Amino acid sequence: MNKQQQWNIWYFIAAFFLLMLFQSVWTTWRTVEVIPYSRFLKLLDEKQIVELTIHQEQITGKLKEPINGRQLFVTNRVDPALAEQIEKSGATFTGTVQHTFLSTLLSWVMPVLLFIGIWYFVFRRFAERQGLGGLINVGKSKARVLVERDTGVTFDDVAGADEAKAELMEIVSFLKDKDKYGRLGARIPKGVLLVGPPGTGKTLLAKAVAGQAGVPFFSISGSEFVEMFVGVGAARVRDLFEQARKAAPCIIFIDELDALGRARGGTFGGHDEKEQTLNQLLTELDGFDPREGIVVLGATNRPEVLDPALLRAGRFDRQIVIDRPDRNGREAILRVHVKRIKLAADVRLDQIAGITPGFTGADLANLVNEAAIVATRRGGSEVTTADFTAAVERLVAGSERKGLLLQPREREVVAYHEMGHALAAANLPGTDPVHKVSIIPRSIGALGYTMQRPTDDRFLITVRELKDRMVVLLAGRAAEQEVFGEVSTGAADDLVKVTDIARQIVTRFGMTEALGQAVLERKSQTYLGDQTIGFREKDYSEATAREIDLAVKKLIDESYTRAKEILIKRRAVLDEGARLLLKKETLTPEDFPPLVQAAPPPAKERVKEPL
């Protein structure tokens, strides 16, 4: 019996008892007058009673003249001797309490129903919050079953992941026409693992496969298999695959697979509940025939922690990497999401895609929503390019804190600091062009920021470009030193980024002559975000460590010297830009032309950068 049928039975029982109670009260109130026993005796003496019926505990009858519009009456019986004695005292009495069949039944049933209600709505909810789950259905799978009309997602709703869509179309083709692949002896992969950073659309792609194929879609998170009771996770895995076999062809989607499939052997004392659950999943993946039409999709952003047995051939045969979209992909994703907002005619989505490098599909959906909120807040009738720019700044730099009042000296330091970044970027052709400079404090703790907008997606970076980035980062502190003769703590975040870049040049990219082409520190393969260095594995001597420190220091010192040279040559422009920034608080290249990036020199005039 499913949950809906159980609720229907409870509704019927409750309605039955309420109907009986209502009928009893309604009948008594509308047609029968309840009178005290003393008044009954008085009416009897006055011959106002036409007929009566004596029951074991009640007397009912008919009155000659109606009382309160009711001709029928009822009263409770009293012992005659006691009634005579009470009547002599002049007190009004009603007789003994009458217990009808309905009242007796309700006195037994209502406490039981009340107890069941308390147990269901209090104890069971508490048990679920504590991770105990439903004790009755403890071994049942918690998979949510969706069919084609419920997913509401097809490949037309997915953009920016063309390669992944092409591979998953084979899954759809197999589920629709199994004989096509069996003709040549091919079999569809048992499992497909979707790997990529958070927000890239792994779950959306899985739903699109189900919606495109029009088959049942079992969706469950890896953490929902594991409970505190030993054996529950394995039982739920078995139950899930039993349901899938009955509904085949179908798709099983396990989100956050790393919660279930973490590598075994890390728990002290032998196998724990998670390992038993993983073992059962491995057994089920081996146990079903792919010709049945069951496809298992898994999604994770931590493939490095998965058990090797889960990734071998015959289980998750195919691994599809869904990375952050490129510029064209971001534009396609934006076109999908802007359908639900009123867009201004002059908005160019290719420009918006250009200022959002590194954004995932979820980030872009949030960007469109934030732009609509900005437009609504200013009272606009449509979403403009300025709204999208403000939304990008809100997501990247945080919200504005115009209520934060800085001291005049601090505002001046921040203005020179940010103008130093901007002028260095404008005079180094290998860096991204300056989009905006602002000294309005932001919620992330920044007192100002310089936004650079890349012209294209970059996949390879030369050593010269890395060094130019270091120069731009150090130009803020160099401006403070040049103008005020001292530095402040405002460059703390810049120094962290500069040190990371310099260390990667030395230890990961092999771009220094002193240490050669060796990789001295390895970056862990992870999709948890833009960690620049990641996990460092030290496999070199102390002497080499000293050489690394010296090489990193040399790179940073050289970049700082270059930044100071650029600003000394353009000191007048630096002063002018800082004064204008203090006045307007925000500048763009249109407001201050020196921010426009200089054209790169011809290739024949370029000088090789010394390493």
Secondary structure, DSSP 8 states (H G I E B T S, - for coil): --HHHHHHHHHHHHHHHHHHHHHHHHHHHHHEEE--HHHHHHHHHTT-EEEEEE-SSEEEEEEEEEETTEEEEEEE---HHHHHHHHHHT-----S----HHHHHHHHHHHHHHHHHHIIIIIHHHHHHTT---STTTTS---EEE-HHHH---GGG--S-HHHHHHHHHHHHHHH-HHHHHTTT----SEEEEE-STTSSHHHHHHHHHHHHT--EEEEEGGGG--SSTTHHHHHHHHHHHHHHHH-SEEEEEESGGGTSB-SS-STTS--HHHHHHHHHHHHHHHS-GGG-EEEEEEES-GGGB-HHHHSTTSS-EEEE-----HHHHHHHHHHHGGGS-B-TT--HHHHHHT-TT--HHHHHHHHHHHHHHHHHTT-SSB-HHHHHHHHHHHHH--B-TT----HHHHHHHHHHHHHHHHHHHT-TTS--EEEEE-S-BTTS-S-EEEE--SS--S---HHHHHHHHHHHHHHHHHHHHHHSS--GGGHHHHHHHHHHHHHHHHTS--BTTTBT---S------SS--SS-S----S-HHHHHHHHHHHHHHHHHHHHHHHHHHHHTHHHHHHHHHHHHHHSEE-TTT-GGGS------GGG------
